Amino acid sequence: MSTYPCINIHLNRITENTKNMVASCNAHNVIPTGVTKLACAYPEVGQAILNGGIKILSDSRIANLKKIRHLDAVTMLLRLPAVSEISDVIEYADISLNSEAKTLEALSQEAVKQGKEHKVILMHDLGDLREGSFYDEETLALSRKTIELPGIQLVGLGTNLACYGGVEPTSENQTRLVNLAKQIEADYGITLQYISGASSAGLNLMLDNELPNGINQLRLGASLLMGIGLNDEPVPYTRQDTFTLTSEIIEIKVKPSVPVNSTALDAFGNKPEFIDRGLRKRAICAIGKQDVDISEITPINKDVLIIGGSSDHLILDIDYCKKDYQVGSLIEFELSYGAVLQCMTSEYITKRFL
C-alpha cells in the first residue's frame, strides 16, 4: 500500500480525551465504557483508550472484538448478537446487549458448552425505535427468562437513544430506565451491575447534573475519539483534532470551470451541475468517493475549495491559494464522524498512528 492517502490518528489526544471523560464521569458516579467501532477496533486505538483509564472496551462487531482480545480489558458486544455468530460471541465477548429470547437461549446453550458464564445487558426501547423491547412487561418477562437460563447472567439494563430516531437523552426518559431497573431488581431479588443510559449523546445531561441517580454507565465512542457528543457538538474538556486525512496531489492544471458540452450522467448516475468561474488552477488528489464521502471532508487550508470528484479522484480549486502547491504536495483535511468511519474502514487508506 502507498503511504498516501492516509488518516492520521493522534493517540495521545485520544488518551487525553479519555482521561478527561473518565474524570468527569467518576465525579457523577458513572463508569464509562470505551466504544472502538469508529476506529474499527485497531488495537493501537483500543490501548490509547485503556491508557486513559477505561476498563471496558465495546464494539458492534465480533470481528473487531477479535482484534482487541489480547488487550487487558473487559469486552462488550454492542450490536445484538446474531444467532449464527453465537459461538464467537461467547468466546470473544464478556458481555453482550440483548433483546430476543431465542438469542438468549442460544447464548445459554453455547456458554454451557464452552464452560463460561456470559453476562447480559437487556435493552429497553425508550422511543428511539432501534433495538430493545418497547413495553415494560416484555422487558420484565425477558429478565425472568435470562435469570432462569444457565450459563448467562443478567447484569444490566440499557437503552439506545439519538442513533436512529433522533430521540435525545433526557432526565425523564433516563428516569424511566432507572425505575424499570429497580422493578426488575425488586421482582426478581437481584442487583443489576449496570444501568446503561446512553452513548456520548448523554454527556451533556450528565455534565449539567441532570442525569438521574442510578444511571451508572455511558457508552462513549465519539466523545473519546473525536471530542463530540449530541448533534456532533464539541464536548467540554476534549479535543476534536484527533483524526485528519492527508492526500497527495497528482495533477495541477489550469482549466475551464465548466465541462465542454456536458450532457451525460456522472459515474454515480447523477446529473452534474457547475458554476462558471472562468479559468481556474485545479489540483487532483489521489483519493475519491470509493474511499470517503467528499462532502464530509474539509480542507484545513481554507483557500482550497473542493469542487467535485469521482471514484478515485478528488478535484480541488487552488486558484486562490497563497501556498505554492506542486505535484507531490500534500493537502490535509478535517473529517466528520462519518468520514472518519469510512477512512478507517477503507483498505485503500493508510492508518498512521501518531
C-alpha positions in Angstrom: 0.0 0.0 0.0 1.2 3.5 -0.8 1.8 6.0 2.0 -1.0 8.3 0.8 -3.8 8.9 1.3 -3.6 8.3 5.0 -5.6 9.0 8.0 -3.6 10.4 10.9 -4.7 9.1 14.3 -3.4 11.1 17.3 -3.3 8.5 20.0 -2.1 10.8 22.8 -5.0 13.2 22.1 -7.5 10.2 22.3 -5.9 9.3 25.7 -6.2 12.9 26.9 -9.9 12.9 25.9 -10.4 9.6 27.7 -8.7 10.8 30.9 -10.9 13.9 31.0 -14.1 12.0 30.3 -13.3 9.3 32.9 -12.7 12.1 35.5 -16.0 13.8 34.6 -17.9 10.5 34.7 -16.4 9.5 38.0 -17.5 12.8 39.5 -21.1 11.8 38.6 -20.8 8.2 39.7 -20.8 6.9 36.1 -18.3 4.3 34.9 -17.9 4.8 31.1 -17.1 2.1 28.6 -15.0 2.9 25.5 -16.5 2.2 22.2 -14.0 1.3 19.5 -16.2 0.9 16.4 -15.4 4.3 14.9 -11.7 3.2 14.7 -12.6 -0.3 13.6 -11.1 -1.5 16.8 -7.5 -1.0 15.8 -5.5 -2.2 18.9 -3.5 1.0 19.0 -6.7 2.9 19.5 -8.0 0.5 22.0 -4.9 0.7 24.0 -5.0 4.6 23.9 -8.5 4.4 25.4 -7.3 2.0 28.1 -4.4 4.3 28.8 -7.0 6.9 29.7 -8.5 4.8 32.5 -11.3 2.9 30.7 -11.8 -0.8 31.8 -14.4 -2.0 29.3 -14.0 -1.9 25.5 -17.2 -2.2 23.4 -17.8 -2.7 19.7 -20.7 -3.6 17.4 -18.8 -6.3 15.6 -17.3 -9.6 16.7 -14.6 -9.2 14.0 -13.5 -6.1 15.9 -13.6 -7.7 19.3 -11.2 -10.3 17.9 -8.7 -7.6 17.1 -8.5 -6.4 20.7 -8.9 -9.7 22.5 -5.2 -9.5 23.7 -5.7 -6.2 25.4 -6.3 -6.1 29.2 -10.0 -5.1 29.1 -13.5 -6.5 29.6 -15.1 -6.7 26.2 -18.7 -5.9 25.3 -20.7 -6.6 22.1 -22.9 -3.5 21.4 -24.9 -4.8 18.5 -27.5 -7.5 19.3 -25.8 -10.9 18.6 -26.8 -12.8 15.5 -27.7 -16.5 16.2 -25.2 -17.5 13.5 -22.3 -16.0 15.5 -23.2 -17.2 19.0 -20.1 -19.3 19.3 -17.8 -16.3 18.7 -19.9 -14.1 20.9 -19.3 -16.4 23.9 -15.6 -16.7 23.0 -14.8 -13.1 22.4 -17.3 -11.0 24.3 -17.6 -11.0 28.1 -20.9 -9.0 27.9 -23.5 -8.6 25.2 -26.6 -6.5 24.7 -29.7 -8.5 24.1 -33.4 -8.2 23.4 -34.5 -11.6 22.0 -35.5 -14.8 23.8 -34.2 -17.0 21.0 -30.8 -15.4 21.1 -30.6 -15.7 24.9 -31.4 -19.4 24.6 -28.6 -19.8 22.1 -26.2 -17.9 24.3 -27.1 -20.0 27.2 -26.6 -23.3 25.4 -23.2 -22.1 23.9 -22.0 -20.7 27.3 -22.7 -24.0 29.0 -20.9 -25.8 26.1 -17.8 -23.6 26.5 -17.9 -23.7 30.3 -18.3 -20.0 30.6 -20.7 -17.6 32.3 -21.7 -14.9 29.8 -23.0 -11.5 31.1 -26.1 -10.0 29.6 -27.5 -6.4 29.5 -31.1 -6.3 28.3 -32.0 -3.4 26.0 -35.2 -1.5 26.5 -36.6 0.9 23.8 -37.4 4.4 25.2 -38.8 5.6 21.9 -35.8 5.9 19.6 -37.2 2.7 17.9 -34.0 0.9 17.3 -33.2 -2.2 19.4 -34.9 -3.2 22.6 -38.3 -4.2 24.0 -40.8 -1.3 23.7 -43.1 -2.4 26.5 -42.1 -2.8 30.2 -43.9 -6.1 30.5 -41.9 -7.6 27.7 -38.6 -6.5 29.3 -39.7 -7.8 32.7 -40.6 -11.2 31.1 -37.3 -11.3 29.3 -35.5 -10.5 32.5 -37.1 -13.5 34.2 -36.1 -15.8 31.3 -32.5 -14.5 31.4 -32.3 -15.2 35.1 -33.6 -18.8 34.7 -31.2 -19.7 31.8 -27.9 -21.5 32.8 -24.6 -20.1 31.6 -25.7 -16.5 31.3 -26.1 -13.8 34.0 -28.4 -10.7 33.9 -26.1 -7.9 34.9 -27.8 -4.8 33.5 -30.5 -2.8 31.7 -29.7 -0.5 28.9 -31.2 1.7 26.2 -30.1 3.4 23.0 -31.0 7.0 22.1 -30.2 9.5 19.4 -28.7 7.0 16.9 -31.8 6.1 14.8 -34.8 8.1 15.8 -33.1 11.3 17.0 -34.6 11.0 20.5 -32.4 12.9 22.9 -31.5 11.6 26.3 -33.5 13.5 28.9 -33.9 13.3 32.7 -37.4 11.9 32.0 -36.5 9.0 29.8 -33.4 8.2 31.8 -35.6 8.1 35.0 -37.9 5.6 33.2 -35.0 3.3 32.7 -33.9 3.6 36.3 -37.4 2.9 37.5 -37.7 -0.2 35.3 -34.3 -1.4 36.5 -35.5 -1.0 40.2 -38.6 -3.0 39.3 -36.5 -5.8 37.9 -34.4 -5.9 41.0 -37.4 -5.9 43.3 -39.4 -8.5 41.3 -36.5 -11.0 41.0 -34.4 -10.3 44.0 -31.2 -9.4 42.1 -28.9 -6.4 41.9 -28.1 -5.0 38.5 -24.5 -4.0 38.0 -25.1 -1.7 35.1 -27.8 0.7 34.2 -26.5 1.8 30.8 -28.3 5.0 29.9 -26.9 6.3 26.7 -23.9 7.0 24.4 -21.9 10.2 24.1 -25.2 11.8 23.4 -25.9 11.6 27.1 -22.9 13.5 28.3 -24.5 17.0 28.3 -27.2 15.6 30.6 -24.5 14.3 32.9 -22.4 17.5 32.8 -25.4 19.6 33.5 -26.1 17.5 36.6 -29.4 16.3 35.2 -28.6 12.6 34.8 -30.7 10.7 37.3 -29.1 8.8 40.2 -28.8 5.2 39.2 -27.6 5.6 35.6 -24.1 4.3 36.2 -22.8 3.6 32.7 -22.4 5.6 29.5 -21.1 4.0 26.3 -18.6 6.6 25.0 -17.1 6.5 21.5 -17.4 9.7 19.6 -16.6 11.8 22.7 -13.4 9.9 23.4 -12.2 9.5 19.8 -13.4 12.9 18.4 -14.5 15.0 21.3 -18.1 15.3 20.1 -21.4 14.4 21.6 -25.1 15.1 20.9 -25.6 16.7 17.5 -21.9 16.4 16.9 -21.3 19.4 19.2 -17.9 19.6 21.0 -17.8 18.0 24.4 -16.2 20.1 27.2 -12.6 19.2 28.2 -12.0 17.3 24.9 -10.0 17.8 21.7 -11.6 17.5 18.3 -8.3 17.4 16.3 -7.8 13.6 16.8 -8.1 12.5 13.2 -7.0 14.2 10.0 -6.7 13.0 6.4 -3.7 13.6 4.2 -3.8 13.2 0.4 -1.3 13.7 -2.4 -1.6 16.0 -5.4 -1.2 14.0 -8.7 -2.0 16.8 -11.2 -2.1 20.6 -11.3 -3.6 22.3 -14.4 -5.4 25.5 -15.4 -8.7 24.5 -16.9 -12.2 25.9 -17.5 -14.6 25.6 -14.5 -17.4 24.2 -16.7 -17.0 21.0 -18.8 -17.4 21.2 -22.5 -20.8 20.0 -23.7 -21.8 18.2 -20.5 -24.8 16.0 -21.3 -24.2 12.6 -19.7 -24.7 11.5 -16.1 -21.6 11.2 -13.9 -20.2 7.8 -12.7 -22.7 7.7 -9.9 -25.8 8.3 -12.1 -26.2 12.0 -11.2 -26.6 15.0 -13.5 -23.7 17.2 -12.5 -24.1 21.0 -12.1 -21.2 23.5 -12.4 -20.6 27.2 -11.5 -18.7 29.1 -14.2 -15.8 30.8 -12.5 -13.8 31.0 -15.7 -10.3 29.6 -16.0 -9.1 28.2 -12.6 -6.0 26.5 -11.3 -7.1 23.0 -10.3 -5.5 20.1 -8.4 -6.4 16.5 -8.4 -5.7 14.4 -5.3 -5.4 10.6 -5.2 -8.5 9.9 -3.2 -12.1 9.5 -4.2 -15.7 8.6 -3.4 -14.8 5.0 -3.0 -12.7 6.0 0.0 -14.8 8.7 1.6 -17.8 10.9 1.1 -16.1 14.0 -0.2 -18.9 16.2 1.2 -17.8 15.1 4.7 -14.1 16.3 4.5 -12.9 19.9 4.8 -9.5 21.3 3.7 -7.6 22.7 6.6 -6.2 25.3 4.2 -9.3 27.5 3.8 -8.1 28.8 0.5 -8.6 25.3 -1.0 -12.1 24.6 -2.4 -13.5 21.1 -3.1 -15.3 21.3 -6.4 -16.0 17.6 -7.0 -14.7 14.1 -7.5 -15.2 10.6 -8.9 -14.5 7.2 -7.5 -10.7 7.7 -7.4 -10.1 11.4 -7.9 -10.7 14.5 -5.7 -10.8 17.7 -7.7 -9.8 21.0 -5.9 -9.8 24.6 -6.9 -6.5 26.0 -5.6 -6.6 29.3 -7.6 -6.7 31.5 -4.5 -4.1 29.6 -2.6 -1.1 31.5 -1.2 0.8 28.3 -0.8 2.6 27.2 -3.9 1.3 23.7 -4.3 3.2 21.3 -6.7 2.6 17.8 -8.0 3.6 15.6 -5.0 2.4 18.2 -2.4 0.2 17.1 0.4 -3.1 18.5 1.4 -4.7 17.9 4.8 -8.4 17.6 5.6 -10.6 17.7 8.7 -13.1 14.9 9.0 -16.7 14.4 10.2 -17.7 11.3 12.2 -18.9 9.6 9.1 -15.7 10.4 7.2 -13.5 9.0 9.9 -15.5 5.8 9.9 -15.2 5.5 6.1 -11.5 6.2 6.1 -10.8 3.7 8.9 -12.8 1.1 7.0 -11.2 1.7 3.6 -8.4 -0.7 2.8 -7.0 1.9 0.4 -6.3 4.5 3.1 -3.1 4.0 5.2 -3.6 4.2 9.0 -0.9 6.4 10.6 -0.7 6.3 14.3 0.9 9.3 15.9 
